[in-house]
């Protein structure tokens, strides 16, 4: 069996593994070199690089080598291949939903030595997932979905922030001008659908080992979008896949082609700074209850890395979690502050009072629906549910039949 | 000619056979073996026999990918041949204007696929693209790359646009090889333009047409860059062609077994199509 694995991995791995074997752990000045693969693009990359620059200024024992590897999913694909090849960096950051899989594959280094960090409960591993287990990730750029409204249009129409699904449908219909503007837009993606499922009163996994995909609540969530797109003609399913659709949503909002959009808190500063109208954030509406998943990523340390690099990674993570640094990451991006110290700092400095949009996601943390710690969670999300959501909404397929197909696919081996 | 020793032909073929075995046969065999395992590169592989193939058939995914790819191929081959031949006939004239026109048509072929795909993404953007604006001006709102029903034909049209220049050049070369005396004889017999094309040009161009059809077919089966840049296989998987589906399974889902099963089926389909084409070629030669 091992021979076959080597045969299959050999060709893919050889080129990457060879230089990795020769890679020194220290630089010419004797500093530990910490390779860090990240996915921070655009303006947020500058914020990350500033934190790294401050880390370098604060000490002279560790030098961080950040390498941009594409969006979350591209970075993850490269990371998984690099792990198989023994060429992965010591530090990276991954979306929350893939952590159970990476843990089951025995690729993550336990970080229990960092348990003393004052992490925000709902954003830490213990709050973002159900159940207790060794700490394997430190929150980095964490977010929730929120609603962004075009303040000018809402005021002109005399509309209040939609508090329920029914309010949202009414507002979307009222704000839609065929051929000019959609009332509502959200990427047809797992994260936003999971939010709808939580609001409809269910979880995507239930308590058993197989995914329920929310049962009847999952169907209702999907039908909600179908109604808005096909019957009300008040929602635009943005073109493109993955983050192309997210970008299209942002551009439609900024250009006034969408009056209200759902997207991540990550875009808060970007949208505020680029909109020609007041951007007003609001919590997602409720159906039978309020509910949102958390998103964004966790720092992870790769188990195979040399001990010196693991220690360097722990040192860097402690630095990132210092109140000033964690506060800056949140303040300059829109991501949630990851430590209690950072929240207090932002509160004491009057930041929250001056930026009420930033308070919205803070308050939503009370309604977080934690993820199940399931090895198959990420495969079900990416391989099965995401493509079927797009098919169901764009082609107006029977929501119950589509989700039944998804459950059947989830039961098959990968 | 007889070899002095039966070993000699094998000695001559040896180096080529070794390279062929190392780079073609061995990877194919490894892929076939991998297709019987469920493996993600990180956790130990599990033998699943034909389950990967079964899953592809049971979900109907394989049939859909195959139908899409063949549909795309038909559009690309027919489009590239018709346009290539039409342009060759139109532009086979002396003079600078026609030379510039021929150069302009061929220029798309030498541009990289990524640049071509990006160009068309911008042109067809449903909100900001100039083509979409033109359609909106007359009250139409076509989805082009954003509607499941129009995405595949649009992708085929982009591919045809890119490779038509090549088809045209090959047809132009074919036209040069038709003896002028045949046209003169046909004209003396009273044949008009259409009949001259039907009875002189087209029969002479048949081998050229077969070559253009084969190369266009290969291009259409290998389509990847254009899918990756323009649609990433969407919307609603409407443009998930064979090579992109394999890429998706291996590089995005790390489903080595499923990707290998797809690659094996791809190999079988290509072998069948190539076999059919070869047979058609030979049948024509024998006539």
Contacts between the chains, C-beta under 8 A, distances in Angstrom:
chain1	res1	chain2	res2	distance
A	1	B	44	7.0
A	1	B	45	6.9
A	4	B	33	6.9
A	4	B	37	7.9
A	4	B	45	7.0
A	5	B	39	7.8
A	5	B	44	7.6
A	5	B	45	6.2
A	7	B	30	6.1
A	8	B	30	6.2
A	8	B	34	5.6
A	8	B	39	7.5
A	8	B	256	6.8
A	9	B	41	6.5
A	11	B	27	7.8
A	73	B	252	6.6
A	77	B	251	5.4
A	77	B	252	5.8
A	77	B	254	7.0
A	80	B	40	7.5
A	80	B	41	6.4
A	80	B	42	6.2
A	80	B	254	5.5
A	81	B	41	6.7
A	81	B	251	8.0
A	81	B	254	7.6
A	83	B	41	7.9
A	83	B	42	6.1
A	84	B	41	3.9
A	84	B	42	6.0
A	102	B	42	7.7
A	104	B	43	6.9
A	105	B	40	7.6
A	105	B	42	3.8
A	105	B	43	5.0
A	107	B	42	6.2
A	179	B	136	7.7
A	179	B	141	7.2
A	239	B	126	6.3
A	239	B	145	7.1
A	239	B	146	3.9
A	239	B	235	7.0
A	240	B	146	8.0
A	240	B	232	7.3
A	240	B	234	7.3
A	241	B	231	7.5
A	241	B	232	4.2
A	241	B	233	7.0
A	241	B	234	4.7
A	241	B	235	7.9
A	242	B	232	7.0
A	244	B	232	7.0
A	251	B	127	7.9
A	252	B	127	7.5
A	255	B	127	7.3
A	257	B	127	6.5
A	379	B	253	7.2
A	382	B	252	7.2
A	382	B	253	6.7
A	383	B	253	4.9
A	383	B	255	7.2
A	387	B	236	7.7
A	387	B	237	5.9
A	390	B	234	6.3
A	390	B	235	6.4
A	390	B	236	5.1
A	390	B	237	7.8
A	391	B	236	4.2
A	391	B	237	6.7
A	394	B	148	5.8
A	394	B	235	5.5
A	394	B	236	4.6
A	395	B	148	6.1
A	395	B	236	5.6
A	405	B	59	7.8
A	409	B	59	6.6
A	412	B	51	7.6
A	412	B	55	5.3
A	413	B	38	4.5
A	413	B	46	7.2
A	413	B	48	5.9
A	413	B	51	6.3
A	414	B	38	5.6
A	414	B	40	6.2
A	414	B	253	7.6
A	414	B	255	5.3
A	414	B	257	7.8
A	414	B	258	7.3
